[in-house]
Amino acid sequence: MVTRLINDIRNSLDNKCYFAALSLALALPDICGVAKLGENSSVAKRYIT
């Protein structure tokens, strides 16, 4: 899943879709935190961890 998102970021950059690439890049840490710690943890806890 993470690999697909990274590829989508690269594809967005290659196609000069900079806002799409930026949005995905900024969402990636939160997506990884949910994947590792689960949806029940708070956003603050995920970022600190």
C-alpha positions as semicolon CSV with decimal commas, in nm:
position;residue;x (nm);y (nm);z (nm)
1;M;0,000;0,000;0,000
2;V;0,274;0,245;0,094
3;T;0,472;0,150;-0,216
4;R;0,169;0,227;-0,431
5;L;0,128;0,569;-0,268
6;I;0,495;0,649;-0,323
7;N;0,463;0,546;-0,688
8;D;0,155;0,769;-0,719
9;I;0,353;1,061;-0,577
10;R;0,629;0,999;-0,831
11;N;0,377;0,969;-1,115
12;S;0,213;1,293;-1,006
13;L;0,549;1,469;-1,015
14;D;0,632;1,321;-1,355
15;N;0,300;1,454;-1,488
16;K;0,351;1,793;-1,322
17;C;0,052;1,744;-1,091
18;Y;0,228;1,916;-0,804
19;F;-0,074;1,971;-0,580
20;A;-0,168;1,603;-0,601
21;A;0,190;1,504;-0,518
22;L;0,202;1,746;-0,226
23;S;-0,131;1,625;-0,088
24;L;-0,022;1,262;-0,099
25;A;0,318;1,341;0,051
26;L;0,159;1,528;0,343
27;A;-0,094;1,250;0,403
28;L;0,165;0,971;0,394
29;P;0,285;0,997;0,760
30;D;-0,073;0,977;0,888
31;I;-0,151;0,681;0,660
32;C;0,160;0,499;0,784
33;G;0,068;0,573;1,145
34;V;-0,278;0,424;1,102
35;A;-0,128;0,118;0,932
36;K;0,113;0,062;1,219
37;L;-0,086;0,168;1,527
38;G;-0,447;0,123;1,414
39;E;-0,738;0,358;1,368
40;N;-0,820;0,380;1,738
41;S;-0,508;0,576;1,827
42;S;-0,521;0,954;1,827
43;V;-0,343;1,155;1,559
44;A;-0,117;1,318;1,819
45;K;-0,015;0,978;1,959
46;R;0,061;0,847;1,610
47;Y;0,287;1,143;1,527
48;I;0,471;1,125;1,859
49;T;0,523;0,751;1,824
